[in-house]
Amino acid sequence: MSCFDAFILPVKTAHLEDYRILAVQASRIWRRLAALEVVEAEGEGLEPGKLTSFPRAVLLEEDETVIWSFIRFRDRAHRDEVVAAAMADPELTAVMDVDWIGGKRMIWGVFKGIAET
């Protein structure tokens, strides 16, 4: 069963096109390093919930948009191998060094697939 790294993060709305360009570049690097799939998506019509929501989770500011993303790997061992290579890849770390991503408010985790069709 697949393993996934999943993320939600705030991005300055004025920089959404910059983020899209960055996401395409980063996706190519992840794929070169053998990730099976990379998905990046912009929140659309996300409203703050009374208790929880994507905007609340990342402490979304008025001039920001929520991004949801995941990277798919064969299994946990494959994920750990690819992530180690990615963290050592200077091209990927250079791409991610921007100040308009709210990295400190990013939420991420590793998930094991339980149902795939």
Buried (B, 14 or more C-beta within 10 A) or exposed (E): EBBBBBBBBBBBBEBBEBBBEBBEBBBBBBBEBEBBEBEBEBBEEBEEEEEEBBBBBBEBEEEBBBBBBBBBBBEEEBBEBBBEBBEEBEEBEEBEEBEBBBEEBBEEEEEEEEEEE
